[in-house]
Structures are given as C-alpha cells and as structure tokens.
Amino acid sequence: MHNPSRPDVLPPRAGVQPSCVVLPSAGSGSMLDFLAQRIPAVSRAGWEQRMACGEVVDEYGAAVAPGRPFQRGIRLYYYRQVDDEAVIPFEAQVLYCDEHLLVADKPHFLPITPAGRYLQHTLLVRLRQRYPHLPELSPLHRIDRDTAGLVLFSVQRATRGAYQGLFRDRAIRKHYEAIAPWRADLHFPREHHSRLEESGAFFLMHEVPGTPNSHTRMQLLQTHGPWARYRLEPVSGKRHQLRVHMAALGLPLRNDPFYPEVKDPPEGDFSRPLQLLARSLEFTDPLTGATRYFESQRALQPL
C-alpha cells in the first residue's frame, strides 16, 4: 500500500515524508469511500477533515475533494499520523556524516523507520528533523527496534545504489556483541548454519529442516558465572537471525522479549533492554576505494 513518496507533491512535515496509496484497477464510489475502506485506522470523518485541509492530493499535486469519483490506478498522497504515540526517551548519536553517508549510533527501543504505532519517535524522522538540509536521508539497512548500535544512512539518492550494493553483495563486515548464558559443553569459535522461515506468529522466525539460508559466526569473549559475552558476525541477513541462532543453541540473549518465548513488556517499560549491540561496520567505500570502519560508542550491561 505504501510506496516511495514524491516530495514535490506534498512536502515533508515534521521530518515525515508523505505516504502513498495506489487505487486498484477496479472500483466505484468516491475517493473518500476508497480511503475509508482501505485505511480504516483513519475514520471517515478523519479523512474528510484531512481533505478539507488539503492534506490528501493526487500524483499531480491536485487536492482531492471528498466527493471526487474513484479513479483507477491513480496515486494519492497523504500525511500519516499516530495518535498518542509513545515517547522513546533515548537519543541517537551521529558518529559521522559526509556528502554520501551518515552513521548513527542508535539506542535500544528506538525503531529505525515509521511503522505501526511509531512515527515521530523513530530514528529516521528524528534525524530528518535534526538535519533538514538532508531531505534524501534514507537507511541502507535495518536493525531491530530492540537492538542498539550502528545504522548506516545514505545522504543522497544519486549515490545510494552504490552503497546498497555492499549489503546486497555481503561486502560489509558487521560485528555484534551480545550477552547470553554460558554453556560449558559448547565450543567456540563456531559457525551456525540453518534454514530460517517465518513461524506463523506475527513477524517471528524459527529454524526448520532444509537447505540452510542463514549463517552466523560466533566467538566467546568473556565469561562470568552463568553469563557470557559473545561476538557475533552475521554472514547472511535474515530477520532476527542472531536472536534465533543463539536461542537454538540454548543461549537466548539476555532480556530477549521474543525468543525462545514471547514476553513482550508493557508499553513504556524500558527496564530490560535486549543485550544485543551492533558494534562495528567495516567495508571498502565503493566511491573512493578507502577502507571505512565505524564502531559504536555504546556498551551492554556488565556480566
């Protein structure tokens, strides 16, 4: 439903780019009927109010009136809103910025991009508000909301593809640090291969039989009592890969709210941050040929 926005149709508002919905090839009634049915999270009266304020436009920049007839295949742009959005009381640090790249050091709990109940309190929107002169800022990869550490952003669309290719071709070395239980019967360093697929539960993953599609390198850094600190290198990039691989070994990450079982804390509870940190990124810059290395300034809990 949501497609890349056109900033020339609706300008960014408070760091948020407009959202887009494409009308299907068949339909009837009015534009208002379509929006009220397709996006029921906004009431019909809410859509009418937005239209009255000129906050719903077509792909040509023309304001959409409530009674305008359904028009197949056209794109409509609008501002997404989240009522009563929860405040995330932690800030990211920017470690580096040039004309092509920005490197942010993200805290736990902060989502990278708007989704669901998060909009203003996301890393991308906060950075766009902080750097209004960088309207094309866009994340080149993702880490979980629960995970802290490094996130690489493209500053301009013209060179974005070159840096996206690094992730596609697995040409970036990513190292994570994690705290999890220690098992004397497991030997490190080790490499973990498995097939990961969606589990059927909302956005969760699990290991299944079959040809492996995920690969993690693991090292033991430190032990203290029942706990240990690990260095994890994801060779592949499946959703929740590190969390699932560690849990599969009987080493669930400290404070993991989803693996091996769901224990999602209530809204606003920041007392148990997941002990997973995106510690470093290293790659050869595709534009200059220089070696790039960035390291998070954050720290996990002591053992």
C-alpha positions in Angstrom: 0.0 0.0 0.0 2.8 2.4 0.9 5.1 3.4 -1.9 8.0 5.8 -2.2 6.7 9.4 -1.8 7.1 12.3 -4.1 8.3 15.3 -2.0 7.3 17.7 -4.8 3.6 16.6 -4.3 3.4 17.0 -0.5 6.4 18.4 1.3 7.8 16.6 4.4 6.1 17.6 7.6 8.0 17.4 10.9 10.5 15.2 9.3 7.9 12.8 7.9 7.6 12.2 4.2 4.0 11.7 2.8 2.7 8.2 2.4 1.2 6.9 -0.8 -1.6 4.6 -1.7 -2.4 3.4 -5.3 -6.0 2.9 -6.3 -6.7 -0.5 -7.8 -7.7 -1.2 -11.4 -11.4 -1.7 -10.5 -13.6 0.2 -8.1 -16.5 2.6 -7.7 -17.8 5.3 -5.4 -15.7 8.2 -4.3 -12.1 8.7 -3.3 -13.4 9.1 0.3 -15.2 5.8 0.1 -12.0 4.1 -1.1 -9.7 5.6 1.6 -12.2 4.9 4.4 -12.4 1.3 3.4 -8.7 0.8 2.5 -7.2 2.6 5.6 -9.8 2.2 8.3 -7.3 3.2 11.0 -8.4 6.7 10.0 -12.1 7.3 10.4 -14.3 8.5 7.5 -14.7 11.9 9.3 -10.9 12.0 9.8 -10.4 11.6 6.0 -12.9 14.3 5.3 -11.1 16.6 7.7 -7.7 15.9 6.0 -9.2 16.5 2.6 -10.7 19.8 3.8 -7.3 20.9 4.9 -5.7 20.0 1.6 -3.7 17.1 3.1 -4.7 14.5 0.5 -3.5 15.1 -3.0 -3.2 13.1 -6.2 0.0 12.4 -8.1 -0.3 15.7 -10.0 -0.5 17.7 -6.8 -4.2 18.4 -7.0 -6.1 18.4 -3.7 -8.6 15.6 -3.5 -12.2 16.5 -2.5 -14.4 14.0 -0.6 -16.9 13.7 -3.5 -14.3 13.2 -6.2 -15.1 9.9 -8.1 -12.9 6.8 -7.8 -10.2 6.9 -10.5 -8.4 3.7 -11.1 -4.6 3.4 -11.0 -4.0 6.9 -9.6 -1.7 7.6 -6.7 -2.9 9.5 -3.6 -0.5 11.1 -1.1 -1.3 11.9 2.5 0.3 12.5 5.8 0.4 9.6 8.2 -0.5 10.4 11.8 -0.2 8.4 15.0 -2.4 9.3 17.9 -1.0 9.1 21.4 2.4 7.9 20.2 4.6 6.6 23.0 7.6 8.7 23.8 11.0 6.9 23.4 13.2 8.8 25.9 16.6 7.9 24.4 18.6 9.7 21.7 20.8 8.5 19.0 24.3 9.9 18.4 25.7 10.8 14.9 29.2 9.4 14.7 30.0 10.5 11.1 28.4 12.5 8.2 29.7 13.5 4.8 28.0 14.2 1.4 27.2 10.5 0.9 26.9 8.7 4.3 25.7 9.3 7.8 26.4 6.8 10.6 24.1 6.9 13.6 24.6 5.1 17.0 21.1 4.0 17.9 19.8 3.4 21.5 17.7 0.4 22.5 14.0 0.6 21.9 14.1 3.2 19.1 12.7 2.0 15.7 14.5 3.0 12.6 11.6 3.8 10.3 7.9 4.7 10.9 5.7 1.7 11.2 2.7 0.7 13.4 2.4 2.8 16.5 5.7 4.7 15.9 6.2 7.8 13.7 7.9 10.8 15.3 9.8 8.7 17.7 11.8 6.8 15.1 15.5 7.2 14.1 14.8 8.3 10.6 12.3 11.0 11.5 14.4 12.4 14.3 17.4 12.6 12.0 15.4 14.4 9.3 14.2 16.9 11.9 17.8 17.4 13.1 19.2 17.7 9.6 16.5 19.4 7.5 19.1 20.1 4.8 19.3 16.3 4.1 15.8 15.6 2.7 17.0 12.4 0.9 18.3 10.7 4.0 17.4 7.0 4.0 18.6 3.9 5.9 20.7 1.5 4.0 19.9 -1.4 6.3 17.9 -2.3 9.4 18.5 -3.4 12.9 15.7 -4.4 15.3 14.0 -1.8 17.5 15.2 -3.8 20.5 18.9 -3.7 19.3 21.3 -0.8 19.9 24.2 0.2 17.8 25.3 1.3 14.3 22.9 2.2 11.4 24.3 3.4 8.1 22.3 6.0 6.1 22.5 7.2 2.6 22.6 11.0 2.3 21.7 11.4 -1.3 19.7 9.4 -3.8 22.3 9.7 -6.5 24.9 7.5 -4.8 22.6 5.3 -2.7 22.7 2.4 -5.1 26.4 2.0 -4.8 26.2 1.6 -1.0 23.1 -0.6 -1.2 25.1 -2.9 -3.4 27.5 -3.5 -0.5 24.7 -5.1 1.6 23.3 -7.0 -1.4 26.7 -8.5 -2.2 27.6 -9.1 1.5 30.6 -6.8 1.2 30.1 -5.3 4.6 31.5 -6.9 7.7 29.1 -6.5 10.6 30.0 -7.4 14.1 27.6 -7.6 17.0 28.2 -8.0 20.8 25.7 -10.0 22.9 25.2 -11.2 26.4 23.7 -14.7 26.8 24.1 -17.7 29.0 27.3 -19.7 29.1 27.3 -23.5 28.3 30.5 -25.4 29.1 29.5 -28.1 26.6 29.5 -25.7 23.6 32.9 -25.0 22.0 33.8 -21.6 20.4 34.5 -20.2 17.9 31.8 -21.9 15.9 29.7 -21.3 12.8 25.9 -21.8 12.8 24.0 -22.6 9.6 20.3 -23.2 9.5 17.2 -22.6 7.4 15.1 -19.7 8.8 11.5 -19.1 7.9 8.6 -17.1 9.3 7.0 -19.1 12.1 3.4 -18.1 11.5 3.3 -15.9 14.6 3.5 -12.2 13.8 6.9 -11.4 12.4 8.7 -14.1 14.4 11.2 -16.5 12.8 12.2 -20.1 13.5 14.5 -22.8 12.3 13.1 -25.5 10.0 14.6 -28.5 8.2 16.0 -27.8 4.8 18.9 -26.2 2.9 20.4 -23.5 5.2 19.7 -19.9 4.2 21.4 -18.3 7.2 24.9 -18.2 8.6 26.4 -16.7 11.7 30.0 -16.8 13.0 30.2 -16.9 16.8 33.1 -16.2 19.3 33.2 -16.3 23.1 34.7 -13.1 24.5 34.3 -13.4 28.3 32.5 -15.5 30.9 31.3 -14.6 34.4 29.3 -17.1 36.4 26.3 -18.3 34.3 26.7 -15.5 31.7 29.0 -14.8 28.8 29.8 -12.1 26.3 29.8 -13.1 22.7 31.0 -11.6 19.4 28.6 -12.4 16.5 29.1 -11.9 12.8 26.0 -12.4 10.6 27.2 -13.6 7.2 23.6 -13.6 5.9 21.0 -11.1 6.9 17.8 -12.8 7.8 15.3 -11.2 10.2 16.1 -11.9 13.9 18.9 -14.2 12.7 21.3 -13.7 15.7 18.5 -14.0 18.2 17.1 -17.2 16.7 20.5 -18.8 16.2 21.6 -18.1 19.8 18.2 -19.3 21.2 18.5 -22.5 19.1 21.8 -23.3 20.9 20.1 -22.9 24.2 21.7 -19.4 24.6 18.8 -16.9 24.4 20.0 -13.3 24.6 19.5 -11.6 27.9 16.2 -9.7 28.1 15.0 -11.0 24.7 11.3 -10.4 24.6 10.5 -12.9 21.8 13.0 -15.8 21.8 12.7 -18.5 22.9 9.2 -17.4 24.0 7.2 -14.1 23.8 7.5 -12.0 26.9 6.8 -8.6 25.4 7.0 -5.9 28.1 4.2 -3.4 28.5 4.3 -0.1 26.7 6.7 2.3 28.3 8.7 -0.3 30.2 12.4 0.3 29.3 13.9 -1.6 32.2 15.1 -4.7 30.3 16.9 -3.7 27.1 17.8 -6.6 24.9 21.5 -7.3 25.3 22.5 -7.0 21.6 24.7 -4.3 20.2 25.6 -3.6 16.6 29.2 -3.0 17.5 31.0 -2.3 14.2 30.8 -1.9 10.4 33.7 -2.3 8.0 33.7 -2.0 4.2 35.6 -0.7 1.2 33.9 2.6 0.1 32.6 1.9 -3.5 33.2 5.6 -4.5 36.7 6.2 -3.1 38.1 2.8 -2.5 39.1 3.7 1.0 38.6 1.3 4.0 35.7 2.5 6.2 35.4 1.4 9.8 32.9 2.6 12.4 32.4 1.4 16.0 29.6 2.0 18.4 30.3 4.1 21.5 27.5 2.2 23.5 28.0 -0.5 26.0 26.0 -3.5 27.1 25.3 -4.4 30.7 28.2 -5.8 32.8 28.2 -9.6 33.2 
